């Protein structure tokens, strides 16, 4: 149905060791999964557009980072840091619409528990990203311990989001039913009611 592709793409983008290639591959896989879910909720259409723009913007940020590495004269780490704020905003918008679509689908098939957890996750994710945007704007000196805590918080959020995407895959659409015409409440009941 699309959740499996989103899960694989999310893991590729955020969980794999850092490299620009997995990040771009992950974005394209997420977009493919979201496109499959678009007929079930208009919010997935917005999520697809947000991830598409994020892909273009990420390519631009990557180009700037490469330019900084090869010492292009007009570039500085301050410019790259400020431009990266746009990437954070894109991530926030993409996460908001992706999870809004999941919440709508979970409610449509009667799984309140998953919709509540998705609501919690999107709130935490956007709060974290908002804090990152503020930090990128004021750019205070950060001690190593704070940087480590920051990375740990992001890793926990990614883990929580991955678990929720996988829960949607397992509970909203049964394994093997990805090509089903509609998500059906019967498929959920086979897993047990979550009300």
Number of C-alpha atoms within 10 A of each C-alpha: 23 21 24 20 21 28 24 18 24 23 19 21 23 19 17 12 10 11 10 13 11 18 22 19 16 25 23 21 22 28 25 17 22 26 18 18 23 17 13 17 15 15 22 26 21 20 25 24 18 22 25 18 16 22 21 13 17 22 15 16 19 15 13 21 19 12 16 17 12 10 11 11 8 8 15 15 12 12 13 18 17 15 16 21 20 16 21 19 18 21 18 21 18 22 21 23 22 26 25 22 25 26 23 18 20 23 16 16 19 19 23 16 15 23 23 13 16 27 16 14 20 20 15 15 21 18 13 16 18 16 12 16 20 12 14 17 13 9 13 9 8 10 8 9 9 11 11 12 11 13 12 12 14 16 14 11 17 18 15 18 24 19 14 20 23 17 16 24 21 16 23 30 24 19 13 8 14 17 12 11 10 13 21 15 17 12 17 20 15 10 12 11 13 12 8
